């Protein structure tokens, strides 16, 4: 596969892991829960919720590591540089794709913000996208 096969391509900091997205890009959603803040190191975790058939690994899938809590919440990252990487949703029909792992500056719409009730005071939400104190059902 080449870059021309995708509308967007991305990867980790060291370049060991690469992936591509086909067709229209999903809007980015922001999760402000404590787990997503810890894994991202910022005030939220920004991800695209992408249909599995619109996602493809280009290289480095064997470099991925997964950390899972007993609750089932998990994080997938590059074993070499530690960058968060795409992972299947719990139902395995979609992929959570970290927006910050995409190359360049793709034009992304904002879907909204979840777990805003857990957002720290030092985080300012500066858009008018929908906000939810807790999570939302897909």
N, C-alpha and C positions, 0 to 999 in steps of 0.2 A: 504494500500500500504506500501511496505517496501523499504528500500534503494536498494535492489536487483532489484527492478522494474525500476530503473533509471540509466542512465550513469553518471548523476551528480545530486546532491541535494544541496539545499542552504536554507538560511533563514536570519532572522534579528538578530541584536545583542543580544536581550533579549531572543530569542528562541520562541517567541509567534507565529511567522509566519514561515512556512516551505513549500518548493515547490520542485518539481523534474522535470528533463528533460529526455526525452526518446530519444533513437537513437543517431545519430551522433550530436556532439555539433556544433552549428553555430559559425562562426568566430566573434570575438569581434570588434565592431566599436566604434570609439571615436568621440564625438561631442564636439567642442570647443566653441559653442555659449554661450552668456552671461547667458541664462536661465539654461542651463545644468551645467555651472560652479557654479552658485549660489546653485543649488539643491544638487550638489555633494560636494561643498566646496573645490574643487580642480580645476586644469586647464582644465579638460574635464570630460565628463560623459562616462564611458565605458559600453556598453550594447551589449547583444546578441539579434539578431532579430530572434526569434524562432517561427516556425509554431505552431499554437494554439493546434493542435492535438499531439504535442510533449511535451506539458507543462501540469503539474497537480499541484493543490494545495494539500499539504499533511495535513496541519493543519493551523489554525489561519486566514483563509480568512476573518472571521468576525472582525478581529483586524485591517483591512486595512482602511486607510483614503485617500481621494483624494483631492488635491488642484488643481483647474483649473483657468486659466486666461480667460478673455473674448475671446481671440483669439482661444481657444480650447486646447492650450498647457497645459499639466497637469503633475502632479507628484503624485505617489501613495507611501505611506509610512506606516510603522507600527505605530499604534496609541500609543503604549507604549514606544518604544525607538526612534522613528523617522527615522529609517533606510529606505532608498529608497528600494522599493520592485517592483516586476514585475507588468506591466500594459499592457492592450491591446493596440495595435496600433490603429490609428484612424479608419481604416477599419475593426477592430475587428477580422481579420483573423490571426493575429500574436501577439506575446507578446514581449515587450521590457523587457529583463531580465538584471538587473544590474550585471555585471561580478564580482564585489567585494562582492556580496552576496552569491556566490558559495562557498561551503565548500572546503577546501584543495587548491590544486594548479592544477586544470585541465589543460590539454594541449589544449590551445586555439590558433588558427591562428588569425592573425589580418586582418580584412577586409579593413580598411582604416580610414581616418580622414575627418570629414566634418566641415564646418564653420571654416576652418583654417584661413581665413581672419579676424576672430574675436578673434583668439588666443592671449592671453597676451604675452608680450615679455619674461616674466619669465618662460614660458613653452617651453621646448625643445622636439621636436619630434625626437626620436632616432631610428626609423625604416624606412624601405624603402617602406612601404605600400602606396597605392594611397592616394593623398591629394586633397581636393576640397575646394576652397575658400568659397563656399556656400554649401547648401545641395545637395543631389542627389536624383533622382527619384528611387524608389525601382525596 
